[in-house]
Amino acid sequence: MASRIQFGWTITVHILFASLSIGLAPFLVYVTVQEVRTGDQRYARLREFWTKVFGVGFVMGTVTGIPMGFMFGTNFGSFSTTVGELLGGPLSFEVKMAFFLEAVSLGVLLFGRERVSDRFYVLSSVLVGVGAWLSAFWVLVVNSWMQTPRGYEIVTEGGTSVARLTDPVAAFFNPRFPWMYVHMQNASIIAVTLLVAGVAAYFVRTNRESDAWRTALRLAVVVLLVTSAFQAVHGDAYGRHVADTQPHKFAAMEAHYETGQADLHLVAIPTDPEAITDPRAENLYTISIPHAASFLASGGDPTTEVTGLDDFEFESPPVAIVFWSFRLMVGLGFWFIALGAWGTYRYWRGDLAEADRYLQVLTASAPLGFVALLTGWYVTEIGRQPWLVQGVLRTAEGVSPSLTSTEATLTLLGFVVGYLGLLAAFLLVCKGFVDEERDRCGVGDRDDTDGTTDGRPREVTADD
Amino acid sequence: MTESLSATEPALAATSAYLVESLPELWFGLVVATFGVYLLLDGFDFGVGVLFAEADETDRRQFLAAFGPLWKANEVWLVLFGTVLFAGFPAAYAAILGRYYLAVFALLLALGLRGLGSKFRGERDDERWVRFWDRCFVVGSAAAPFLLGAFAASWALGEPSVIAVVPLLAGAATVALVTALGAAFLCVKLESPIRDRLVRRGRAATAGYVALGTVTLVASVIRYPALRSEIQSVPMGGLCIGTIACAGIAVAAATGNRYRWFAVATAGLAVAFAAFIGVLLYPAIDPATGTTIADAVAAPLSLNLTTGFAVVFLPLIGSYFVVLYSLFDDPASDSGQYQHG
């Protein structure tokens, strides 16, 4: 159990920084391209600020990511032995194709502005992004294979069953992979967009005339609306796919115990403290659409039977975590759409920078994208339980046989304390960046740039 | 322990074969080679961290300016080593990492301290903050090579724990090795009066490495009588001679202010260290259990596929490093360069 908590905890921290890189990379490419193309100081300023954040985030991602790779061997030895031939390959491709590219290009991006030509500098920012996205590609190949394994056969090797690769294309592009990749990459963009929006809103409130941050704010609210609306539409279709391929996960998402037509709970409020740990229709006050879950699962037929958790041959995943995580994720998703729509409307009206309450709300919502991303990840991974690899290997069978619980507990403790310290240090450093930038903004003191402001809020068309 | 294909699946063995017959051996070579490249490149960085301990603030800034753009890319070689071992020899990967569980995590912790220390110290203007992260940087940079050396020796000798005489000696030797590497690296990268001190440290560390290495080998012969013939074999002898030759060149080059030769010769020491590990391991991949390369190697289709990727991407990775190192080739200065690190 210690091994599982350890893996869950370390990946929770790691995924924050991984998605920071994934989501921030396109934004950095955009501002770097604009900086080089237009020579506009606004973009140079945004690039400088966010590259600093990206640099620290990348180191955090590396420091927290390296243990993940080794943990397959140290803590999940049986897992590595059983499926290593399938998963070792993609993980080594990740390093060869993506990780080196990202680390080398980042060296140029952080230290090379004065040393290389504009074109090379833009290229390095693009390559950092390509590295981050390719990295996610291979990691999600591995993860989606664990959800919907394909392209393998089980053979017995010296008395041990191992999965042997038979069709790499089927294994790597398994049915789940495209769903997961799109959903995860877009979630990362949403999370970072909210972060950028929240930070920009804070600086705009400090100094209404900051051209750089007004640009960032406008960009962020529009991107937020588009990406979060897309996520909702795509997520709906993704849910249908999950219902087809992992019905037990779908049932857990809706806490659906008995086979039959299933309702969709739009809002669920516990009426009994027990509902928090054991959500069931009986102890929840729900606003539900009757048969809507059947409708969703089948893609249009409200009378479809959805298999209940009681009717699977294996035990249920921890329903409470999956159920509540899913509610939180979806709820936050709709909140993001609302935020994006509200901001875009104010932008369209031309008084976005004056919308004080909205800017405050935006700043307060800055970390919520990461919350949604984590809860979504929990639905995916915890909803897969008791399987480590769906239908192939149970989690309990994947742990290293030689590992003593003392050792595992010791390192778990180390990771909990260490990573909390890391997060604190990271936040402190970022606070330093923000303070420094705020001093640069200075109230009422206009920042450099193209300055044609006349003291009145001025709308320019978004970023050329 | 696994065996190669059991008699029940002759069909599978017949339907697919390795691209070349010796592919498993080539992968073994790749595992050892990635370990060697990692030890060499990150050895420069560890050495910088060890020498950082006695540097003053101006020197420290210069050290970090030299090291800043490179270390992250260097560290990726450790991950590559891990995944190459995983992809090529999944069962051995699990067994080895599981056995040295605490040592592996201690190594990861040390690497974390090193990375964060160097990154965070410059991010806040606060004396206590800087001191704290400096200490993390030095401790991490010294502990990581120690654990790496101890781990490698335990693995190669089949010793079930890193807390044993020979692995601990090997760890100490590795610290001396990286100190020499770091001194040579800084001599190439910096143009300043501290070069004289770096040369003295580098020479002492090289001599220390040869001395500790000799003690380690002698202790191995005494502690592992079963391995005596392997330790006294011809390839091992060749590597000993090569090591002593490199050490001699390193000391002479350092004394004669020929810093690039100093760096090349210390690099030779690191390559020879990895070769020692490879020779001791072969033909096993995990001597502690007696698992051989043939026992643990991945099935043909998987291995052929990863080989394809390796053939395409390893040269590309090599070219990244050529670009990166030549881009940051000129002597580092403390001004401006480390501002956004």
Interface residues (C-beta under 8 A of the other chain):
Chain A: E48 T51 K52 G55 V56 F58 V59 T62 V63 I66 P67 G69 F70 F72 G73 T74 N75 F76 G77 S78 F79 S80 T81 G84 E85 L86 L87 G88 G89 L91 S92 F93 E94 V95 K96 M97 F99 F100 L101 A103 V104 L106 G107 V108 L110 F111 G112 E114 R115 V116 V155 T156 E157 G158 T160 R164 L165 T166 P168 S400 S402 L403 E407 L410 T411 G414 G418 L422 A425 L428 V429 G432 F433
Chain B: M1 T2 E3 L5 S6 T8 E9 L12 G68 P69 L70 K72 A73 E75 V76 L78 V79 L80 G82 T83 V84 F86 A87 G88 P90 A91 Y93 A94 A95 I96 L97 G98 R99 Y101 L102 V104 F105 L108 L109 L111 G112 G115 L116 K119 F120 E123 R124 A298 A299 L301 S302 L305 T306 F309 A310 F313 L314 I317 Y320 F321 V323 L324 L327 F328 G336 Q337 H340 G341
